[in-house]
């Protein structure tokens, strides 16, 4: 329980700990997933769920931009398959 019995209270020291753990490669990613779906603190869970959502949005944008950047090569390959050339 947090301050005054509010179960959604997240202390300063938890955030200090969370930021430290999130800076550790691999461990931070795993803990972000655990904190997003485990426990009773809705505020903390929503924060880490939002981080995951932003990560997925940026990943989709990155994949989209990569696909657009490689589109000329993809189009050339499709045309060579359609014309039966290599």
PDB file of N, CA, C and O in Angstrom:
ATOM      1  N   UNK A   1       0.833  -1.189   0.000  1.00  0.00           N
ATOM      2  CA  UNK A   1       0.000   0.000   0.000  1.00  0.00           C
ATOM      3  C   UNK A   1       0.871   1.243   0.000  1.00  0.00           C
ATOM      4  O   UNK A   1       1.967   1.256   0.561  1.00  0.00           O
ATOM      5  N   UNK A   2       0.380   2.251  -0.617  1.00  0.00           N
ATOM      6  CA  UNK A   2       1.131   3.490  -0.701  1.00  0.00           C
ATOM      7  C   UNK A   2       0.672   4.493   0.326  1.00  0.00           C
ATOM      8  O   UNK A   2       0.095   4.147   1.357  1.00  0.00           O
ATOM      9  N   UNK A   3       0.933   5.702   0.028  1.00  0.00           N
ATOM     10  CA  UNK A   3       0.631   6.829   0.905  1.00  0.00           C
ATOM     11  C   UNK A   3      -0.871   6.938   1.158  1.00  0.00           C
ATOM     12  O   UNK A   3      -1.656   6.990   0.212  1.00  0.00           O
ATOM     13  N   UNK A   4      -1.267   6.973   2.406  1.00  0.00           N
ATOM     14  CA  UNK A   4      -2.662   7.153   2.756  1.00  0.00           C
ATOM     15  C   UNK A   4      -3.569   6.006   2.335  1.00  0.00           C
ATOM     16  O   UNK A   4      -4.780   6.203   2.246  1.00  0.00           O
ATOM     17  N   UNK A   5      -3.039   4.826   2.075  1.00  0.00           N
ATOM     18  CA  UNK A   5      -3.857   3.682   1.711  1.00  0.00           C
ATOM     19  C   UNK A   5      -4.265   3.631   0.251  1.00  0.00           C
ATOM     20  O   UNK A   5      -5.020   2.741  -0.137  1.00  0.00           O
ATOM     21  N   UNK A   6      -3.791   4.554  -0.568  1.00  0.00           N
ATOM     22  CA  UNK A   6      -4.113   4.561  -1.993  1.00  0.00           C
ATOM     23  C   UNK A   6      -3.244   3.533  -2.701  1.00  0.00           C
ATOM     24  O   UNK A   6      -2.024   3.687  -2.763  1.00  0.00           O
ATOM     25  N   UNK A   7      -3.867   2.481  -3.237  1.00  0.00           N
ATOM     26  CA  UNK A   7      -3.077   1.419  -3.865  1.00  0.00           C
ATOM     27  C   UNK A   7      -2.507   1.832  -5.221  1.00  0.00           C
ATOM     28  O   UNK A   7      -1.676   1.113  -5.775  1.00  0.00           O
ATOM     29  N   UNK A   8      -2.932   2.976  -5.769  1.00  0.00           N
ATOM     30  CA  UNK A   8      -2.381   3.452  -7.034  1.00  0.00           C
ATOM     31  C   UNK A   8      -1.257   4.460  -6.854  1.00  0.00           C
ATOM     32  O   UNK A   8      -0.758   5.018  -7.831  1.00  0.00           O
ATOM     33  N   UNK A   9      -0.859   4.694  -5.617  1.00  0.00           N
ATOM     34  CA  UNK A   9       0.263   5.583  -5.346  1.00  0.00           C
ATOM     35  C   UNK A   9       1.550   4.893  -5.759  1.00  0.00           C
ATOM     36  O   UNK A   9       1.773   3.729  -5.426  1.00  0.00           O
ATOM     37  N   UNK A  10       2.403   5.616  -6.489  1.00  0.00           N
ATOM     38  CA  UNK A  10       3.711   5.092  -6.882  1.00  0.00           C
ATOM     39  C   UNK A  10       4.747   6.016  -6.276  1.00  0.00           C
ATOM     40  O   UNK A  10       4.766   7.211  -6.571  1.00  0.00           O
ATOM     41  N   UNK A  11       5.603   5.479  -5.439  1.00  0.00           N
ATOM     42  CA  UNK A  11       6.553   6.306  -4.697  1.00  0.00           C
ATOM     43  C   UNK A  11       7.707   6.769  -5.573  1.00  0.00           C
ATOM     44  O   UNK A  11       8.003   6.192  -6.619  1.00  0.00           O
ATOM     45  N   UNK A  12       8.339   7.819  -5.108  1.00  0.00           N
ATOM     46  CA  UNK A  12       9.547   8.347  -5.730  1.00  0.00           C
ATOM     47  C   UNK A  12      10.614   7.263  -5.829  1.00  0.00           C
ATOM     48  O   UNK A  12      11.287   7.130  -6.851  1.00  0.00           O
ATOM     49  N   UNK A  13      10.760   6.489  -4.752  1.00  0.00           N
ATOM     50  CA  UNK A  13      11.808   5.467  -4.722  1.00  0.00           C
ATOM     51  C   UNK A  13      11.514   4.326  -5.680  1.00  0.00           C
ATOM     52  O   UNK A  13      12.443   3.731  -6.226  1.00  0.00           O
ATOM     53  N   UNK A  14      10.237   4.003  -5.899  1.00  0.00           N
ATOM     54  CA  UNK A  14       9.947   2.982  -6.913  1.00  0.00           C
ATOM     55  C   UNK A  14      10.367   3.486  -8.285  1.00  0.00           C
ATOM     56  O   UNK A  14      10.949   2.735  -9.067  1.00  0.00           O
ATOM     57  N   UNK A  15      10.075   4.762  -8.591  1.00  0.00           N
ATOM     58  CA  UNK A  15      10.460   5.297  -9.898  1.00  0.00           C
ATOM     59  C   UNK A  15      11.970   5.344 -10.053  1.00  0.00           C
ATOM     60  O   UNK A  15      12.477   5.092 -11.145  1.00  0.00           O
ATOM     61  N   UNK A  16      12.703   5.661  -8.991  1.00  0.00           N
ATOM     62  CA  UNK A  16      14.173   5.619  -9.043  1.00  0.00           C
ATOM     63  C   UNK A  16      14.636   4.199  -9.371  1.00  0.00           C
ATOM     64  O   UNK A  16      15.505   4.004 -10.220  1.00  0.00           O
ATOM     65  N   UNK A  17      14.052   3.216  -8.695  1.00  0.00           N
ATOM     66  CA  UNK A  17      14.385   1.810  -8.941  1.00  0.00           C
ATOM     67  C   UNK A  17      13.988   1.398 -10.356  1.00  0.00           C
ATOM     68  O   UNK A  17      14.766   0.749 -11.055  1.00  0.00           O
ATOM     69  N   UNK A  18      12.781   1.771 -10.781  1.00  0.00           N
ATOM     70  CA  UNK A  18      12.286   1.374 -12.101  1.00  0.00           C
ATOM     71  C   UNK A  18      13.160   1.950 -13.206  1.00  0.00           C
ATOM     72  O   UNK A  18      13.491   1.243 -14.159  1.00  0.00           O
ATOM     73  N   UNK A  19      13.542   3.222 -13.097  1.00  0.00           N
ATOM     74  CA  UNK A  19      14.398   3.829 -14.113  1.00  0.00           C
ATOM     75  C   UNK A  19      15.766   3.156 -14.154  1.00  0.00           C
ATOM     76  O   UNK A  19      16.334   2.976 -15.231  1.00  0.00           O
ATOM     77  N   UNK A  20      16.293   2.789 -13.008  1.00  0.00           N
ATOM     78  CA  UNK A  20      17.567   2.074 -12.960  1.00  0.00           C
ATOM     79  C   UNK A  20      17.454   0.712 -13.645  1.00  0.00           C
ATOM     80  O   UNK A  20      18.299   0.350 -14.464  1.00  0.00           O
ATOM     81  N   UNK A  21      16.408  -0.036 -13.307  1.00  0.00           N
ATOM     82  CA  UNK A  21      16.216  -1.369 -13.885  1.00  0.00           C
ATOM     83  C   UNK A  21      15.963  -1.271 -15.396  1.00  0.00           C
ATOM     84  O   UNK A  21      16.463  -2.096 -16.161  1.00  0.00           O
ATOM     85  N   UNK A  22      15.193  -0.270 -15.827  1.00  0.00           N
ATOM     86  CA  UNK A  22      14.880  -0.125 -17.253  1.00  0.00           C
ATOM     87  C   UNK A  22      16.134   0.184 -18.075  1.00  0.00           C
ATOM     88  O   UNK A  22      16.156  -0.064 -19.281  1.00  0.00           O
ATOM     89  N   UNK A  23      17.175   0.720 -17.437  1.00  0.00           N
ATOM     90  CA  UNK A  23      18.413   1.040 -18.149  1.00  0.00           C
ATOM     91  C   UNK A  23      19.286  -0.199 -18.377  1.00  0.00           C
ATOM     92  O   UNK A  23      20.263  -0.128 -19.123  1.00  0.00           O
ATOM     93  N   UNK A  24      18.959  -1.307 -17.760  1.00  0.00           N
ATOM     94  CA  UNK A  24      19.738  -2.543 -17.914  1.00  0.00           C
ATOM     95  C   UNK A  24      19.211  -3.291 -19.139  1.00  0.00           C
ATOM     96  O   UNK A  24      18.034  -3.650 -19.182  1.00  0.00           O
ATOM     97  N   UNK A  25      20.074  -3.532 -20.142  1.00  0.00           N
ATOM     98  CA  UNK A  25      19.613  -4.221 -21.353  1.00  0.00           C
ATOM     99  C   UNK A  25      18.984  -5.582 -21.024  1.00  0.00           C
ATOM    100  O   UNK A  25      19.436  -6.274 -20.112  1.00  0.00           O
ATOM    101  N   UNK A  26      17.981  -5.946 -21.744  1.00  0.00           N
ATOM    102  CA  UNK A  26      17.214  -7.194 -21.625  1.00  0.00           C
ATOM    103  C   UNK A  26      16.411  -7.252 -20.321  1.00  0.00           C
ATOM    104  O   UNK A  26      15.209  -7.515 -20.355  1.00  0.00           O
ATOM    105  N   UNK A  27      17.045  -7.016 -19.195  1.00  0.00           N
ATOM    106  CA  UNK A  27      16.343  -7.057 -17.909  1.00  0.00           C
ATOM    107  C   UNK A  27      15.254  -5.987 -17.889  1.00  0.00           C
ATOM    108  O   UNK A  27      14.136  -6.241 -17.440  1.00  0.00           O
ATOM    109  N   UNK A  28      15.583  -4.792 -18.376  1.00  0.00           N
ATOM    110  CA  UNK A  28      14.616  -3.701 -18.405  1.00  0.00           C
ATOM    111  C   UNK A  28      13.401  -4.035 -19.251  1.00  0.00           C
ATOM    112  O   UNK A  28      12.273  -3.722 -18.870  1.00  0.00           O
ATOM    113  N   UNK A  29      13.622  -4.669 -20.399  1.00  0.00           N
ATOM    114  CA  UNK A  29      12.516  -5.052 -21.283  1.00  0.00           C
ATOM    115  C   UNK A  29      11.609  -6.085 -20.605  1.00  0.00           C
ATOM    116  O   UNK A  29      10.384  -5.980 -20.661  1.00  0.00           O
ATOM    117  N   UNK A  30      12.215  -7.061 -19.978  1.00  0.00           N
ATOM    118  CA  UNK A  30      11.445  -8.108 -19.289  1.00  0.00           C
ATOM    119  C   UNK A  30      10.654  -7.503 -18.134  1.00  0.00           C
ATOM    120  O   UNK A  30       9.480  -7.824 -17.949  1.00  0.00           O
ATOM    121  N   UNK A  31      11.294  -6.628 -17.355  1.00  0.00           N
ATOM    122  CA  UNK A  31      10.610  -6.011 -16.222  1.00  0.00           C
ATOM    123  C   UNK A  31       9.488  -5.084 -16.688  1.00  0.00           C
ATOM    124  O   UNK A  31       8.464  -4.968 -16.014  1.00  0.00           O
ATOM    125  N   UNK A  32       9.669  -4.428 -17.823  1.00  0.00           N
ATOM    126  CA  UNK A  32       8.611  -3.576 -18.357  1.00  0.00           C
ATOM    127  C   UNK A  32       7.367  -4.414 -18.647  1.00  0.00           C
ATOM    128  O   UNK A  32       6.252  -3.980 -18.358  1.00  0.00           O
ATOM    129  N   UNK A  33       7.542  -5.593 -19.206  1.00  0.00           N
ATOM    130  CA  UNK A  33       6.413  -6.477 -19.493  1.00  0.00           C
ATOM    131  C   UNK A  33       5.777  -6.971 -18.194  1.00  0.00           C
ATOM    132  O   UNK A  33       4.552  -7.013 -18.081  1.00  0.00           O
ATOM    133  N   UNK A  34       6.598  -7.342 -17.222  1.00  0.00           N
ATOM    134  CA  UNK A  34       6.068  -7.812 -15.937  1.00  0.00           C
ATOM    135  C   UNK A  34       5.284  -6.706 -15.251  1.00  0.00           C
ATOM    136  O   UNK A  34       4.167  -6.937 -14.787  1.00  0.00           O
ATOM    137  N   UNK A  35       5.858  -5.495 -15.180  1.00  0.00           N
ATOM    138  CA  UNK A  35       5.184  -4.385 -14.510  1.00  0.00           C
ATOM    139  C   UNK A  35       3.930  -3.957 -15.260  1.00  0.00           C
ATOM    140  O   UNK A  35       3.021  -3.390 -14.654  1.00  0.00           O
ATOM    141  N   UNK A  36       3.859  -4.213 -16.554  1.00  0.00           N
ATOM    142  CA  UNK A  36       2.682  -3.818 -17.334  1.00  0.00           C
ATOM    143  C   UNK A  36       1.485  -4.728 -17.072  1.00  0.00           C
ATOM    144  O   UNK A  36       0.344  -4.297 -17.243  1.00  0.00           O
ATOM    145  N   UNK A  37       1.713  -5.954 -16.667  1.00  0.00           N
ATOM    146  CA  UNK A  37       0.604  -6.901 -16.555  1.00  0.00           C
ATOM    147  C   UNK A  37       0.451  -7.555 -15.188  1.00  0.00           C
ATOM    148  O   UNK A  37      -0.524  -8.273 -14.967  1.00  0.00           O
ATOM    149  N   UNK A  38       1.380  -7.330 -14.267  1.00  0.00           N
ATOM    150  CA  UNK A  38       1.295  -7.964 -12.950  1.00  0.00           C
ATOM    151  C   UNK A  38       1.127  -6.907 -11.861  1.00  0.00           C
ATOM    152  O   UNK A  38       1.557  -5.765 -12.017  1.00  0.00           O
ATOM    153  N   UNK A  39       0.516  -7.293 -10.793  1.00  0.00           N
ATOM    154  CA  UNK A  39       0.369  -6.409  -9.641  1.00  0.00           C
ATOM    155  C   UNK A  39      -0.990  -5.742  -9.574  1.00  0.00           C
ATOM    156  O   UNK A  39      -1.816  -5.875 -10.478  1.00  0.00           O
ATOM    157  N   UNK A  40      -1.206  -5.015  -8.476  1.00  0.00           N
ATOM    158  CA  UNK A  40      -2.487  -4.359  -8.228  1.00  0.00           C
ATOM    159  C   UNK A  40      -2.476  -2.873  -8.560  1.00  0.00           C
ATOM    160  O   UNK A  40      -3.532  -2.242  -8.587  1.00  0.00           O
ATOM    161  N   UNK A  41      -1.303  -2.307  -8.812  1.00  0.00           N
ATOM    162  CA  UNK A  41      -1.196  -0.866  -9.021  1.00  0.00           C
ATOM    163  C   UNK A  41      -1.562  -0.520 -10.467  1.00  0.00           C
ATOM    164  O   UNK A  41      -0.762  -0.718 -11.381  1.00  0.00           O
ATOM    165  N   UNK A  42      -2.774  -0.005 -10.665  1.00  0.00           N
ATOM    166  CA  UNK A  42      -3.266   0.310 -12.013  1.00  0.00           C
ATOM    167  C   UNK A  42      -2.482   1.440 -12.663  1.00  0.00           C
ATOM    168  O   UNK A  42      -2.265   1.426 -13.875  1.00  0.00           O
ATOM    169  N   UNK A  43      -2.058   2.408 -11.882  1.00  0.00           N
ATOM    170  CA  UNK A  43      -1.303   3.533 -12.423  1.00  0.00           C
ATOM    171  C   UNK A  43       0.023   3.051 -13.020  1.00  0.00           C
ATOM    172  O   UNK A  43       0.382   3.424 -14.137  1.00  0.00           O
ATOM    173  N   UNK A  44       0.738   2.224 -12.268  1.00  0.00           N
ATOM    174  CA  UNK A  44       2.015   1.688 -12.750  1.00  0.00           C
ATOM    175  C   UNK A  44       1.791   0.806 -13.970  1.00  0.00           C
ATOM    176  O   UNK A  44       2.541   0.901 -14.942  1.00  0.00           O
ATOM    177  N   UNK A  45       0.776  -0.047 -13.940  1.00  0.00           N
ATOM    178  CA  UNK A  45       0.495  -0.928 -15.078  1.00  0.00           C
ATOM    179  C   UNK A  45       0.169  -0.115 -16.321  1.00  0.00           C
ATOM    180  O   UNK A  45       0.653  -0.433 -17.407  1.00  0.00           O
ATOM    181  N   UNK A  46      -0.647   0.933 -16.182  1.00  0.00           N
ATOM    182  CA  UNK A  46      -1.001   1.758 -17.332  1.00  0.00           C
ATOM    183  C   UNK A  46       0.206   2.477 -17.913  1.00  0.00           C
ATOM    184  O   UNK A  46       0.316   2.614 -19.132  1.00  0.00           O
ATOM    185  N   UNK A  47       1.112   2.940 -17.059  1.00  0.00           N
ATOM    186  CA  UNK A  47       2.317   3.610 -17.539  1.00  0.00           C
ATOM    187  C   UNK A  47       3.162   2.655 -18.392  1.00  0.00           C
ATOM    188  O   UNK A  47       3.589   3.018 -19.488  1.00  0.00           O
ATOM    189  N   UNK A  48       3.399   1.455 -17.898  1.00  0.00           N
ATOM    190  CA  UNK A  48       4.236   0.516 -18.642  1.00  0.00           C
ATOM    191  C   UNK A  48       3.511  -0.023 -19.878  1.00  0.00           C
ATOM    192  O   UNK A  48       4.158  -0.340 -20.876  1.00  0.00           O
ATOM    193  N   UNK A  49       2.183  -0.131 -19.829  1.00  0.00           N
ATOM    194  CA  UNK A  49       1.429  -0.498 -21.030  1.00  0.00           C
ATOM    195  C   UNK A  49       1.553   0.590 -22.093  1.00  0.00           C
ATOM    196  O   UNK A  49       1.670   0.294 -23.282  1.00  0.00           O
ATOM    197  N   UNK A  50       1.527   1.843 -21.660  1.00  0.00           N
ATOM    198  CA  UNK A  50       1.691   2.951 -22.603  1.00  0.00           C
ATOM    199  C   UNK A  50       3.089   2.928 -23.226  1.00  0.00           C
ATOM    200  O   UNK A  50       3.239   3.204 -24.416  1.00  0.00           O
ATOM    201  N   UNK A  51       4.110   2.602 -22.430  1.00  0.00           N
ATOM    202  CA  UNK A  51       5.462   2.481 -22.986  1.00  0.00           C
ATOM    203  C   UNK A  51       5.524   1.390 -24.059  1.00  0.00           C
ATOM    204  O   UNK A  51       6.137   1.574 -25.111  1.00  0.00           O
ATOM    205  N   UNK A  52       4.892   0.271 -23.782  1.00  0.00           N
ATOM    206  CA  UNK A  52       4.867  -0.826 -24.759  1.00  0.00           C
ATOM    207  C   UNK A  52       4.122  -0.391 -26.019  1.00  0.00           C
ATOM    208  O   UNK A  52       4.564  -0.682 -27.130  1.00  0.00           O
ATOM    209  N   UNK A  53       2.994   0.305 -25.856  1.00  0.00           N
ATOM    210  CA  UNK A  53       2.218   0.772 -27.016  1.00  0.00           C
ATOM    211  C   UNK A  53       3.035   1.733 -27.865  1.00  0.00           C
ATOM    212  O   UNK A  53       3.040   1.618 -29.091  1.00  0.00           O
ATOM    213  N   UNK A  54       3.734   2.690 -27.228  1.00  0.00           N
ATOM    214  CA  UNK A  54       4.578   3.610 -27.990  1.00  0.00           C
ATOM    215  C   UNK A  54       5.696   2.856 -28.711  1.00  0.00           C
ATOM    216  O   UNK A  54       6.027   3.172 -29.854  1.00  0.00           O
ATOM    217  N   UNK A  55       6.269   1.868 -28.045  1.00  0.00           N
ATOM    218  CA  UNK A  55       7.306   1.061 -28.693  1.00  0.00           C
ATOM    219  C   UNK A  55       6.781   0.354 -29.930  1.00  0.00           C
ATOM    220  O   UNK A  55       7.461   0.303 -30.954  1.00  0.00           O
ATOM    221  N   UNK A  56       5.574  -0.192 -29.842  1.00  0.00           N
ATOM    222  CA  UNK A  56       4.980  -0.867 -31.003  1.00  0.00           C
ATOM    223  C   UNK A  56       4.667   0.117 -32.127  1.00  0.00           C
ATOM    224  O   UNK A  56       4.837  -0.206 -33.302  1.00  0.00           O
ATOM    225  N   UNK A  57       4.210   1.321 -31.765  1.00  0.00           N
ATOM    226  CA  UNK A  57       3.923   2.340 -32.779  1.00  0.00           C
ATOM    227  C   UNK A  57       5.206   2.728 -33.505  1.00  0.00           C
ATOM    228  O   UNK A  57       5.227   2.783 -34.734  1.00  0.00           O
ATOM    229  N   UNK A  58       6.274   2.997 -32.760  1.00  0.00           N
ATOM    230  CA  UNK A  58       7.545   3.370 -33.394  1.00  0.00           C
ATOM    231  C   UNK A  58       8.125   2.223 -34.215  1.00  0.00           C
ATOM    232  O   UNK A  58       8.740   2.461 -35.255  1.00  0.00           O
ATOM    233  N   UNK A  59       7.939   0.992 -33.767  1.00  0.00           N
ATOM    234  CA  UNK A  59       8.421  -0.149 -34.535  1.00  0.00           C
ATOM    235  C   UNK A  59       7.664  -0.271 -35.856  1.00  0.00           C
ATOM    236  O   UNK A  59       8.269  -0.540 -36.894  1.00  0.00           O
ATOM    237  N   UNK A  60       6.349  -0.077 -35.823  1.00  0.00           N
ATOM    238  CA  UNK A  60       5.553  -0.136 -37.046  1.00  0.00           C
ATOM    239  C   UNK A  60       5.964   0.977 -38.010  1.00  0.00           C
ATOM    240  O   UNK A  60       6.061   0.749 -39.215  1.00  0.00           O
ATOM    241  N   UNK A  61       6.204   2.178 -37.484  1.00  0.00           N
ATOM    242  CA  UNK A  61       6.665   3.277 -38.340  1.00  0.00           C
ATOM    243  C   UNK A  61       8.023   2.968 -38.951  1.00  0.00           C
ATOM    244  O   UNK A  61       8.251   3.238 -40.130  1.00  0.00           O
ATOM    245  N   UNK A  62       8.924   2.403 -38.157  1.00  0.00           N
ATOM    246  CA  UNK A  62      10.249   2.065 -38.654  1.00  0.00           C
ATOM    247  C   UNK A  62      10.170   1.011 -39.758  1.00  0.00           C
ATOM    248  O   UNK A  62      10.838   1.124 -40.785  1.00  0.00           O
ATOM    249  N   UNK A  63       9.344  -0.017 -39.534  1.00  0.00           N
ATOM    250  CA  UNK A  63       9.175  -1.061 -40.551  1.00  0.00           C
ATOM    251  C   UNK A  63       8.566  -0.467 -41.815  1.00  0.00           C
ATOM    252  O   UNK A  63       8.981  -0.810 -42.923  1.00  0.00           O
ATOM    253  N   UNK A  64       7.588   0.417 -41.660  1.00  0.00           N
ATOM    254  CA  UNK A  64       6.984   1.070 -42.817  1.00  0.00           C
ATOM    255  C   UNK A  64       7.990   1.910 -43.597  1.00  0.00           C
ATOM    256  O   UNK A  64       8.017   1.866 -44.827  1.00  0.00           O
ATOM    257  N   UNK A  65       8.810   2.668 -42.889  1.00  0.00           N
ATOM    258  CA  UNK A  65       9.822   3.478 -43.565  1.00  0.00           C
ATOM    259  C   UNK A  65      10.880   2.607 -44.238  1.00  0.00           C
ATOM    260  O   UNK A  65      11.366   2.936 -45.320  1.00  0.00           O
ATOM    261  N   UNK A  66      11.229   1.510 -43.602  1.00  0.00           N
ATOM    262  CA  UNK A  66      12.185   0.587 -44.229  1.00  0.00           C
ATOM    263  C   UNK A  66      11.598  -0.006 -45.496  1.00  0.00           C
ATOM    264  O   UNK A  66      12.290  -0.120 -46.507  1.00  0.00           O
ATOM    265  N   UNK A  67      10.327  -0.386 -45.451  1.00  0.00           N
ATOM    266  CA  UNK A  67       9.672  -0.957 -46.629  1.00  0.00           C
ATOM    267  C   UNK A  67       9.623   0.071 -47.755  1.00  0.00           C
ATOM    268  O   UNK A  67       9.843  -0.273 -48.916  1.00  0.00           O
ATOM    269  N   UNK A  68       9.337   1.326 -47.424  1.00  0.00           N
ATOM    270  CA  UNK A  68       9.315   2.372 -48.452  1.00  0.00           C
ATOM    271  C   UNK A  68      10.701   2.611 -49.030  1.00  0.00           C
ATOM    272  O   UNK A  68      10.842   2.858 -50.228  1.00  0.00           O
ATOM    273  N   UNK A  69      11.715   2.539 -48.195  1.00  0.00           N
ATOM    274  CA  UNK A  69      13.085   2.734 -48.667  1.00  0.00           C
ATOM    275  C   UNK A  69      13.543   1.626 -49.586  1.00  0.00           C
ATOM    276  O   UNK A  69      14.322   1.868 -50.507  1.00  0.00           O
ATOM    277  N   UNK A  70      13.076   0.418 -49.352  1.00  0.00           N
ATOM    278  CA  UNK A  70      13.462  -0.719 -50.186  1.00  0.00           C
ATOM    279  C   UNK A  70      12.449  -0.988 -51.301  1.00  0.00           C
ATOM    280  O   UNK A  70      12.603  -1.953 -52.050  1.00  0.00           O
ATOM    281  N   UNK A  71      11.421  -0.152 -51.420  1.00  0.00           N
ATOM    282  CA  UNK A  71      10.382  -0.394 -52.414  1.00  0.00           C
ATOM    283  C   UNK A  71      10.925  -0.521 -53.828  1.00  0.00           C
ATOM    284  O   UNK A  71      10.467  -1.409 -54.546  1.00  0.00           O
ATOM    285  N   UNK A  72      11.872   0.304 -54.286  1.00  0.00           N
ATOM    286  CA  UNK A  72      12.393   0.119 -55.650  1.00  0.00           C
ATOM    287  C   UNK A  72      12.998  -1.269 -55.871  1.00  0.00           C
ATOM    288  O   UNK A  72      12.814  -1.858 -56.936  1.00  0.00           O
ATOM    289  N   UNK A  73      13.709  -1.791 -54.886  1.00  0.00           N
ATOM    290  CA  UNK A  73      14.286  -3.136 -55.017  1.00  0.00           C
ATOM    291  C   UNK A  73      13.194  -4.202 -55.026  1.00  0.00           C
ATOM    292  O   UNK A  73      13.265  -5.166 -55.788  1.00  0.00           O
ATOM    293  N   UNK A  74      12.183  -4.022 -54.174  1.00  0.00           N
ATOM    294  CA  UNK A  74      11.074  -4.966 -54.126  1.00  0.00           C
ATOM    295  C   UNK A  74      10.319  -4.957 -55.453  1.00  0.00           C
ATOM    296  O   UNK A  74       9.984  -6.010 -55.995  1.00  0.00           O
ATOM    297  N   UNK A  75      10.057  -3.761 -55.967  1.00  0.00           N
ATOM    298  CA  UNK A  75       9.340  -3.633 -57.239  1.00  0.00           C
ATOM    299  C   UNK A  75      10.141  -4.263 -58.384  1.00  0.00           C
ATOM    300  O   UNK A  75       9.566  -4.925 -59.248  1.00  0.00           O
ATOM    301  N   UNK A  76      11.440  -4.064 -58.395  1.00  0.00           N
ATOM    302  CA  UNK A  76      12.294  -4.661 -59.428  1.00  0.00           C
ATOM    303  C   UNK A  76      12.239  -6.186 -59.355  1.00  0.00           C
ATOM    304  O   UNK A  76      12.183  -6.849 -60.391  1.00  0.00           O
ATOM    305  N   UNK A  77      12.254  -6.739 -58.170  1.00  0.00           N
ATOM    306  CA  UNK A  77      12.180  -8.196 -57.998  1.00  0.00           C
ATOM    307  C   UNK A  77      10.836  -8.731 -58.474  1.00  0.00           C
ATOM    308  O   UNK A  77      10.783  -9.767 -59.136  1.00  0.00           O
ATOM    309  N   UNK A  78       9.755  -8.039 -58.145  1.00  0.00           N
ATOM    310  CA  UNK A  78       8.421  -8.466 -58.584  1.00  0.00           C
ATOM    311  C   UNK A  78       8.333  -8.446 -60.102  1.00  0.00           C
ATOM    312  O   UNK A  78       7.793  -9.375 -60.704  1.00  0.00           O
ATOM    313  N   UNK A  79       8.861  -7.392 -60.727  1.00  0.00           N
ATOM    314  CA  UNK A  79       8.827  -7.298 -62.189  1.00  0.00           C
ATOM    315  C   UNK A  79       9.650  -8.411 -62.832  1.00  0.00           C
ATOM    316  O   UNK A  79       9.258  -8.956 -63.863  1.00  0.00           O
ATOM    317  N   UNK A  80      10.790  -8.750 -62.227  1.00  0.00           N
ATOM    318  CA  UNK A  80      11.606  -9.836 -62.800  1.00  0.00           C
ATOM    319  C   UNK A  80      10.877 -11.180 -62.663  1.00  0.00           C
ATOM    320  O   UNK A  80      10.999 -12.033 -63.542  1.00  0.00           O
ATOM    321  N   UNK A  81      10.125 -11.378 -61.580  1.00  0.00           N
ATOM    322  CA  UNK A  81       9.358 -12.613 -61.441  1.00  0.00           C
ATOM    323  C   UNK A  81       8.232 -12.667 -62.463  1.00  0.00           C
ATOM    324  O   UNK A  81       7.960 -13.722 -63.036  1.00  0.00           O
ATOM    325  N   UNK A  82       7.576 -11.535 -62.694  1.00  0.00           N
ATOM    326  CA  UNK A  82       6.463 -11.493 -63.656  1.00  0.00           C
ATOM    327  C   UNK A  82       6.945 -11.725 -65.080  1.00  0.00           C
ATOM    328  O   UNK A  82       6.240 -12.345 -65.876  1.00  0.00           O
ATOM    329  N   UNK A  83       8.104 -11.251 -65.405  1.00  0.00           N
ATOM    330  CA  UNK A  83       8.644 -11.399 -66.768  1.00  0.00           C
ATOM    331  C   UNK A  83       9.483 -12.659 -66.927  1.00  0.00           C
ATOM    332  O   UNK A  83       9.949 -12.961 -68.026  1.00  0.00           O
ATOM    333  N   UNK A  84       9.677 -13.390 -65.847  1.00  0.00           N
ATOM    334  CA  UNK A  84      10.403 -14.658 -65.898  1.00  0.00           C
ATOM    335  C   UNK A  84      11.891 -14.498 -66.083  1.00  0.00           C
ATOM    336  O   UNK A  84      12.550 -15.417 -66.570  1.00  0.00           O
ATOM    337  N   UNK A  85      12.443 -13.353 -65.707  1.00  0.00           N
ATOM    338  CA  UNK A  85      13.879 -13.141 -65.805  1.00  0.00           C
ATOM    339  C   UNK A  85      14.487 -13.119 -64.412  1.00  0.00           C
ATOM    340  O   UNK A  85      13.789 -12.987 -63.407  1.00  0.00           O
ATOM    341  N   UNK A  86      15.796 -13.250 -64.381  1.00  0.00           N
ATOM    342  CA  UNK A  86      16.476 -13.204 -63.092  1.00  0.00           C
ATOM    343  C   UNK A  86      17.415 -12.058 -62.994  1.00  0.00           C
ATOM    344  O   UNK A  86      18.067 -11.881 -61.965  1.00  0.00           O
TER     345      UNK A  86
END
